Amino acid sequence: MRFTKKYARFSLILMLSLTCTILKAQNITSPYSILGIGDVDTKDYGRYAASGNAAVSRRDATSYNFSNPASLTALPLKVLFFDISMRGKYSTYKSIVKDTSAKSAKDFIVKRISLAFKLTDKTAIAFGLKPYSSVNYNLQQEAVFLDGNNSYSKLIEGNGGINQVYFSTGLTLNKRISVGLTSSWLFGSLEKTTEYTNSSISLDILKKETDFYTGASIQFGMQYQTLKENIWKHQIGLTGSVSSNLKGELITEYTDETGLIKKEVDRNRKFYMPTTIAIGYTATKDKKLNLSIEAAYYHWKYQKVNYENSYTYPSLRLSAGMDYSFQKHNWDNSRYEKGYIAFGLSAENSYLRVKNEKLMDYSFSFGGGINLYKRISVFTSIEIGKRGSVSSGQLEENYTQFIAGFTLKDIWSGTKKYGRFH
């Protein structure tokens, strides 16, 4: 089946229709997302989730790699890749007071939609949409009036997040070196509602705070690969990014049963975003076995967040992984991948310090994928991890993530200038 204009329109419509899913299906119950701009996820949820997200140096002709735009040049000529990645999560929590499993939470969300294809022998492009951060929490608190005689309840709920729409391009400089660039637009809103109630004095006031933010970022990427493949092939990847500060406005509204009581608007909201750098290395044997390591540093400036002794802080993520590709030979002795298995490790401190302590996240992942047909492949992985520590006075989260997705591949018709693929 040749890729046609009708198929292109279908892919675009499907991508746009799922946009609402990404922007609205954030059903994550995470207490830490009340801080800053929510849970900032530095991981990618494609093929490389199974191998610890050590992907900056990976170059695969069968998968789109969001982590490094230079990897786009590894895709086959005139083949379009349409990817959807989804994530389900189950978490249990240990409280500071009781070192026992407390409340649990579940969620499901589309984590990325992307379209990638190689235009010419040396250039490739991709674009897509993914959450940059997510917010969803629900807290119940009791407080006392200043007179000390009466108390009231506070029900605090939050939702929303920052979304990232991006466009990437990759360019082959020579047989060894490829470079790339990703431009992103960040936008979204963080909504927090607080309901104050006391039945004895007929108190029922709702405070709604909505932060609207926009910003931009640019990521540069480079990959180097050796040419000799007798035993081992070596690949090095490097990325760096700079971002504008998120700017926007905060709208605060107070309402009761009679309607709006008060409205305040702050148009000078700002949140400092990080500069980042990541470096990775992959050793490949016989185009089947891949061993990868990666280090990523995120330089967040100091800024206080709305919790005692809590603020943004530089973050570091270390990851390592392995995957093995099962391949078969075509009639012309070329090889194609039938499937793969992978596992990996990851350790990261969050961009937030809570109670002056690092918020650590450790995880182990494993999974695999299979090509059902030449034009359809699926992948899945499981990540088991822990975030926070009761011993540091933090809420401890033990989580299991289920990642699944699929890739549709078809032939791009091309143009008169570059020819058509038959």
C-alpha positions in Angstrom: 0.0 0.0 0.0 1.4 3.3 -1.0 1.0 6.4 1.2 -1.7 8.6 -0.3 -3.1 12.1 0.3 -6.2 10.4 1.7 -4.1 8.4 4.2 -2.2 11.6 5.1 -5.4 13.4 5.9 -6.6 10.5 8.0 -3.4 10.5 10.0 -3.6 14.3 10.5 -7.3 14.1 11.6 -6.5 11.3 14.1 -3.6 13.3 15.5 -5.7 16.4 16.0 -8.6 14.5 17.5 -6.3 13.0 20.1 -4.9 16.4 21.0 -7.9 16.9 23.3 -7.1 13.6 25.0 -3.6 14.8 25.8 -4.7 18.2 27.0 -7.7 16.9 29.1 -7.0 13.3 30.2 -4.6 14.2 32.9 -6.1 12.1 35.7 -3.0 11.8 37.7 -3.4 11.9 41.5 0.0 13.1 42.6 0.5 15.1 45.8 3.8 16.6 44.6 2.1 18.2 41.6 0.8 20.9 43.9 4.3 22.4 43.8 5.8 24.5 41.0 4.3 23.8 37.6 3.4 20.2 38.6 5.2 17.0 37.8 7.8 17.6 35.1 8.4 14.3 33.3 11.9 14.1 31.8 11.3 10.6 30.3 10.1 9.6 26.9 7.4 7.0 26.5 8.3 5.3 23.2 10.5 2.3 22.5 13.3 3.4 24.8 11.1 3.5 28.0 11.9 -0.2 28.4 15.7 0.4 28.4 15.7 3.1 31.1 15.1 6.0 28.7 18.8 6.0 27.8 18.1 7.2 24.3 20.2 10.3 23.5 22.8 8.2 21.5 20.3 5.7 20.0 19.8 5.5 16.2 17.3 3.0 15.0 15.6 2.8 11.5 12.5 1.2 13.1 11.6 3.8 15.7 11.3 7.6 16.1 13.5 8.9 18.9 12.2 12.1 20.5 15.2 12.5 22.9 17.6 13.6 20.1 16.5 15.3 16.9 19.7 14.2 15.2 18.5 10.6 15.3 15.8 11.5 12.7 18.4 10.9 10.0 18.5 7.2 10.8 14.9 6.7 9.6 14.5 5.1 6.1 13.9 7.4 3.1 10.3 8.3 2.3 8.7 6.2 5.1 6.3 8.0 7.4 6.1 7.1 11.1 3.0 7.8 13.1 3.4 7.1 16.8 1.0 7.1 19.8 2.3 6.3 23.3 0.1 5.8 26.3 0.8 5.3 30.0 -1.2 3.8 32.8 0.0 4.3 36.4 -0.8 2.7 39.8 0.6 4.3 42.9 0.5 3.7 46.7 1.7 6.2 49.3 3.3 6.2 52.7 2.6 9.1 54.9 5.0 11.0 57.1 3.1 10.1 60.3 2.5 6.4 59.5 5.0 4.2 57.8 2.3 2.1 56.2 0.8 2.0 52.8 -1.9 4.8 52.6 -4.1 5.9 49.7 -3.6 4.5 46.2 -4.3 6.1 42.9 -4.7 5.1 39.2 -4.5 7.0 36.0 -4.3 6.6 32.2 -3.0 9.2 29.8 -1.8 9.6 26.2 1.8 10.7 26.6 2.8 11.5 23.0 1.5 11.8 19.5 4.1 12.3 16.7 4.6 12.2 13.0 8.1 11.7 11.5 9.5 11.1 8.1 12.6 11.5 6.1 12.4 13.9 3.2 15.7 13.3 1.4 18.8 11.2 1.9 20.1 13.9 4.4 17.1 15.6 5.9 14.2 14.4 8.1 11.4 16.2 10.0 9.0 15.4 12.9 6.3 17.2 14.8 4.0 16.3 17.7 2.4 17.0 21.0 3.1 15.8 24.5 2.6 16.9 28.1 5.5 18.8 29.6 4.1 18.8 33.1 0.9 17.5 34.8 -1.1 18.6 37.8 -3.7 16.6 39.7 -4.1 16.4 43.4 -6.8 16.3 46.1 -6.2 17.3 49.7 -8.4 17.5 52.7 -7.3 19.8 55.6 -8.8 21.0 58.9 -8.0 24.5 60.2 -8.9 26.7 63.2 -10.2 30.3 63.2 -8.1 32.9 64.9 -10.6 32.9 67.9 -9.7 29.3 68.5 -13.3 28.3 69.1 -14.3 27.2 65.6 -12.7 25.1 62.9 -13.4 24.7 59.2 -12.6 22.3 56.4 -10.4 23.0 53.4 -10.9 20.8 50.3 -8.0 21.6 47.8 -8.1 20.2 44.3 -5.8 20.9 41.4 -5.6 19.9 37.7 -4.1 21.0 34.4 -0.5 21.2 33.2 1.8 22.6 30.6 1.7 21.1 27.1 4.5 21.0 24.5 3.9 21.2 20.8 7.1 20.7 18.9 8.8 20.6 15.4 12.1 18.8 14.8 14.5 18.5 11.9 17.6 16.4 11.4 20.4 16.8 9.0 23.2 14.4 8.0 26.6 16.2 7.7 28.6 13.2 6.7 28.6 9.4 7.2 29.7 9.8 10.9 27.9 13.0 12.1 24.3 14.1 12.2 22.8 17.2 13.8 19.2 18.2 14.7 17.0 21.0 16.1 13.7 20.9 18.0 11.6 24.0 18.5 8.8 23.9 21.0 5.9 26.0 22.2 4.8 25.6 25.8 1.3 26.5 26.9 -1.3 25.5 29.4 -3.0 26.4 32.7 -2.7 25.2 36.3 -6.0 25.3 38.2 -6.3 25.2 42.0 -9.7 25.3 43.8 -10.0 25.6 47.6 -13.4 25.1 49.2 -13.8 26.5 52.8 -16.8 25.0 54.7 -18.3 25.0 58.2 -21.9 23.9 58.6 -22.4 25.4 62.1 -21.7 29.0 60.8 -22.9 28.4 57.2 -19.5 28.9 55.7 -19.2 27.8 52.1 -16.7 29.8 50.0 -14.9 28.7 46.9 -11.5 30.1 45.9 -10.4 29.4 42.4 -6.9 30.2 41.2 -6.0 29.8 37.5 -2.4 30.3 36.2 -2.1 30.7 32.5 1.4 30.2 31.1 3.2 30.3 27.7 6.8 30.0 26.7 9.2 28.5 24.2 12.3 26.3 24.1 15.0 25.2 21.6 16.9 21.9 21.7 20.1 21.2 19.8 21.2 17.6 19.1 24.2 15.8 17.7 25.2 12.2 17.1 28.4 10.6 16.1 28.8 7.0 14.9 31.8 4.8 13.9 31.7 3.2 10.5 33.4 -0.1 11.2 31.0 -2.8 12.2 33.1 -5.9 12.4 32.4 -6.5 16.1 31.2 -3.4 17.9 29.8 -0.1 16.6 30.0 3.0 18.8 27.6 5.9 19.0 27.7 9.1 21.0 24.8 11.5 21.4 24.7 15.1 22.8 21.8 17.4 23.3 21.4 20.9 24.9 18.4 23.1 25.3 17.5 26.7 26.4 14.1 27.9 27.3 12.4 31.2 27.8 10.7 31.8 31.2 7.1 30.9 31.4 5.0 34.1 31.5 1.3 34.5 32.1 -1.3 35.7 34.4 -3.0 34.5 37.6 -6.8 34.9 38.0 -8.2 34.5 41.5 -12.0 34.4 42.1 -13.9 34.1 45.3 -17.5 32.9 45.1 -20.3 31.8 47.5 -23.9 30.8 47.0 -24.8 34.3 46.0 -22.2 34.5 43.2 -18.9 36.2 42.6 -17.5 38.0 45.7 -14.2 39.1 44.5 -11.9 38.8 41.5 -8.1 39.5 41.3 -5.8 39.5 38.3 -2.0 39.3 38.4 -0.5 39.8 34.9 3.1 39.6 36.0 3.4 35.9 36.6 6.7 34.2 35.8 8.3 30.8 36.3 12.0 30.2 35.5 12.7 27.3 33.2 15.9 25.3 33.0 18.8 25.0 30.6 19.7 21.4 30.0 22.5 19.2 28.7 22.5 15.4 28.1 25.2 13.0 26.9 24.9 9.4 26.0 26.9 6.4 24.7 25.7 3.3 22.9 27.8 0.2 21.9 26.1 -2.0 19.3 27.1 -5.5 18.4 26.1 -7.0 15.0 23.2 -4.5 14.8 21.4 -6.6 17.4 22.7 -6.0 20.9 22.6 -2.3 22.2 24.2 -1.3 25.5 23.5 2.4 26.5 24.3 4.8 29.3 23.2 8.4 29.7 23.5 11.4 32.0 21.1 14.5 31.8 21.5 17.7 33.8 18.7 20.3 34.2 19.8 23.6 35.6 16.8 25.0 37.4 17.2 28.4 39.0 16.3 28.9 42.7 12.7 29.9 43.1 10.4 29.2 46.1 7.3 27.2 45.8 4.2 27.1 48.0 5.4 24.7 50.7 7.6 25.1 53.7 11.4 24.9 52.9 10.6 23.9 49.3 12.1 25.3 46.1 13.3 24.5 42.6 16.8 23.0 42.4 19.1 21.6 39.7 18.2 18.1 38.6 20.3 15.1 37.4 19.1 11.9 35.8 21.3 8.9 35.2 20.1 5.9 33.2 21.4 2.7 31.6 19.8 0.1 29.5 20.1 -2.9 27.1 18.0 -4.1 24.3 18.3 -7.0 21.9 16.8 -7.1 18.4 15.5 -10.3 16.8 16.1 -10.1 13.1 15.3 -12.0 9.9 16.9 -11.9 6.5 15.1 -10.9 3.3 15.5 -12.6 0.0 18.3 -10.1 -0.9 20.1 -10.9 2.4 19.2 -7.6 4.0 17.8 -7.8 7.5 14.7 -6.5 9.2 13.6 -6.5 12.9 10.9 -8.8 14.0 10.9 -7.7 17.6 13.1 -6.8 20.6 13.4 -7.1 24.4 14.9 -4.6 26.7 15.5 -3.6 30.3 17.0 -0.6 32.1 17.6 1.4 35.3 17.1 5.1 36.1 17.8 7.4 39.0 16.8 11.1 39.2 16.4 13.9 41.7 13.4 16.0 40.9 13.6 19.7 40.1 12.0 20.3 43.5 13.6 20.1 46.9 11.0 19.3 49.6 11.7 20.3 53.2 15.3 21.1 52.1 15.8 17.5 50.9 16.2 16.1 47.4 13.1 14.4 46.0 14.7 11.2 44.6 13.1 8.9 42.0 14.5 5.4 41.4 13.1 3.0 38.9 13.6 -0.3 37.0 12.0 -1.0 33.6 11.6 -3.9 31.2 9.6 -4.6 28.1 9.7 -5.3 24.4 8.1 -4.8 21.0 7.1 -6.7 17.9 6.5 -5.9 14.2 3.0 -7.3 13.5 3.3 -6.4 9.8 5.9 -4.5 7.9 3.8 -1.3 8.5 2.6 -1.8 12.0 4.6 -2.4 15.2 3.6 -2.3 18.9 5.7 -1.9 22.0 5.1 -2.2 25.7 7.0 -1.9 29.0 6.6 -1.8 32.7 8.4 0.6 35.0 8.6 0.0 38.8 9.9 2.8 41.0 9.9 4.8 44.2 9.7 8.6 44.6 10.3 10.5 47.9 11.3 9.1 51.2 9.5 8.9 54.6 12.9 9.0 56.3 13.4 12.5 54.8 10.1 13.7 56.1 8.5 13.3 52.6 5.5 11.5 51.3 6.8 8.3 49.7 5.3 7.1 46.4 5.7 3.6 45.2 4.5 3.3 41.6 4.1 0.9 38.7 3.8 2.4 35.2 2.5 0.5 32.2 3.6 2.0 28.9 2.1 0.9 25.5 2.0 2.3 22.1 2.0 1.5 18.4 3.7 2.8 15.2 2.1 3.0 11.8 4.5 3.1 8.9 3.7 3.8 5.3 5.3 5.1 2.2 5.4 8.8 1.5 4.5 9.7 -2.1 7.2 12.3 -2.5 7.4 15.1 -5.1 8.4 15.5 -8.7 11.7 16.9 -7.5 12.7 14.0 -5.2 10.8 11.3 -7.0 8.2 8.8 -5.9 8.6 5.5 -4.1 6.9 2.6 -5.9 
